[in-house]
């Protein structure tokens, strides 16, 4: 029994370290990062998305990727099928480079960098 308890403790510790490391990477990236669930809804953004002046986190959460005007209907369908895309998006006086990394039936990740 003590062996099993040690293994569970070790796994819990590894999970906590991994979660903290991923959290730090997510927040310390030098580009904006938006995470979308399978349905295309924003589930999280890093602070750089807010800092670059695009929008506040509370306003972005729940927004649907497939309503984003930067992607044509054809590209949206390709994204749903698991393809990744890169596009340039113009908003007010700013130009953003959007890199959408996706995998079929998985989380979509959008890297947002200001040009």
N, C-alpha and C positions, 0 to 999 in steps of 0.2 A: 504494500500500500504506500509506503513512504516513497518508493521509486516513482509511482504514478503521480503522487502529489508534487514531487520535485519536478517531474516533466511538465505538469500543468503550470507550476510556478514559473519555470523557465520559459514556457511558451507565452505566458501572460507578460512576462518581462520583455521578451523579444517583440511581442505585438505593441507594447507601449513605446518601446524605443523606435520601432518602425513608424508608428503613427506620429510621434514627435518629429522624427526626421522628415517625413513627408510633409507635415505641416510647415516646418521651417523652410523646406525647399519651395513649397507652394507660395509662401508669403515673401520669400527673399528673391524670387525671380526678377530679372530686369525687364520683363515684358508682362503685360496684362494677361491674365489667365482666367478663362471662364469655363466652368464645368457644366455640362448638360446631361440630363438623364436620357434613357432610351427614347422617351417620348419627345425629346428636344427641349425640355424645360430647364431653365437655369437653376442649378442647385447650389452653386457657390461661385464666388469670384475672389481673386486676390486683391489686395489693397491697391496695387498699381492701376487697376481698372478705374478705381475711384480717383486716384491722384491725377491721372492723365485728363481728368475732367469730363470723362464720358458720361457717367451717371453714378448715382449712389447705389450701394448694394441693395438696400431695401426696395429700390425701384426696379432693379434688374431681376431679383429672385422671382421665379415663376414665369419669366418672359419666354416665349416659344421661339426657338432657333429657326423653326420653319416659317415664321412670320418675318424673319430678318430680310430687309430689302437689299442687302448686299449679294444675295444669292438668287439666281433665276430659278424658276420652277424645275427646270431640267437638273440643275445642280442640286437642288433640295432633294429630288428623287434619288440622285446618285448618292448623296450623303446617307439617305435612309437605307440604301443598299450596301453601305459600308465603305464607300470611297472617300478619300481625303481630298481637300481642295485648298487652294490659295487664291485670294482675290484682294483687290484694292478697294477700299470703302471710303467714300468722301462724306464727312459730316461737318457742317458749318464751314469753318476755315481750316479744318484739320483733315489730314489724309492718314488712314490707318491701313496697315497690311494685316489681313486676317488669314491665319493659317489654321484650318480646321482639320484636326486629326481625329479620325473616327474608325470604329471597327463595328461591323455588323452586330447588332444586339448588345452593344456595350455603351459605355459613357463616351460622349463626344467632348473633345477638349479643343477650345479655341484659344490660340495664342494671338494676342492683339499687340501690335507694335506701332508706334506713331512714326510716320515717315517724315 
